């Protein structure tokens, strides 16, 4: 059974997404304004992040020597 902590399609609130990425909520907000950062879902006035989207986005951010390995 998938729990919210392990479900890849779980929608995370901004605070939990920021914690997963080790950034502040202000950073996530700034990224959205700049059309940068992980994909997000807008539900009314709320913003949610799918856990799988966050992890996929992080994987695309690898730079330097480790990126080619």
C-alpha positions, -999 to +999 in steps of 0.1 A: +000+000+000+013+034-009+015+059+019+016+097+012+053+096+020+060+069-007+033+076-033+051+091-063+018+108-074+011+123-040+005+160-042+027+179-017+019+213-003+046+240-009+061+235+026+067+198+021+080+203-014+105+229-002+116+205+026+121+177+001+142+200-021+161+216+009+151+251-002+128+277+013+092+282+003+103+317-008+127+301-033+099+279-047+077+310-051+105+330-068+112+301-092+075+300-102+075+337-109+106+332-131+091+302-148+119+280-134+119+251-111+099+219-109+064+216-125+035+224-102-002+220-100-025+250-093-057+240-074-077+272-071-053+295-053-033+267-039-001+252-053+009+216-051+039+196-063+037+160-074+065+140-056+076+123-089+078+157-107+101+170-079+124+140-081+125+141-119+133+178-119+161+173-095+176+146-118+177+171-146+196+196-126+228+176-124+258+196-136+295+191-139+316+159-140+290+138-123+265+146-150+285+126-176+291+096-153 
